[in-house]
Amino acid sequence: MNEIEKYAAQWNVSAKFFYDNKYFQWMCDKLIGFAVVLEIGCGTGYSTLELLIRGHRVIAIEKNHECIVAAEKLVAENGFTENHVIFLEGDIVDLDFLQEIISKYDFNIVICWNIGTYWNDQMQEFYIPFMKDYGLTIGQILEDLESSYAELIIWNACKIASSKNVPTHIVERGEKIINEESDPHYYTLKNEFRFNSIVYDNYRAVSVSAGGRELKTKRGANNTGLVDIIFISILMI
């Protein structure tokens, strides 16, 4: 099993756990009134499936080929077709791909939930220049590669939303409650991309680490079975 397949298999375990425990339902509750959703990073499709069940049409983006194959299979097995969802394989740090999304597709909200990826030397070499262009130092990047990557993708998600004049909804997994007083950087994004308002919400949950996608923090990897986490919801309108 190569790294791409391994990531897809591990994330599938974690995402199915989120789906079975109705965490994606909580995330979807934030999207009432938005008919067409641009989903950045659909993974193996459990978040996409919940969106479809809730009546949204979805444009789902995923750069991991194994993930997008699994996502297409999952939604098809549940009766959804190309009339309900469009899958696009690509990376939004690719400027041509990003511009194609902006020019070709219409949607009512951009979502970016639980962003992650696998890492190796080639991946670091590819993404570090983008992270530096975004504004991170090499020290910040190497201290926490996962968070640096998430910041980069979320920033691009906000760019897409702002260019189409639609809201964006971010969900991250963390260890601390985030609100107006403790916001580390989302309010800065709100101002940079000229959203009118920002709404915070938090949900205490658990995640599969061992057997699923291993959770990593600044303290290192956590490979225990179930891990307490907080889902952090940031809605910028």
Order of alpha helices (4+ residues) and beta strands (2+ residues): alpha-alpha-beta-alpha-beta-alpha-beta-alpha-beta-alpha-alpha-alpha-beta-alpha-beta-beta-beta-beta
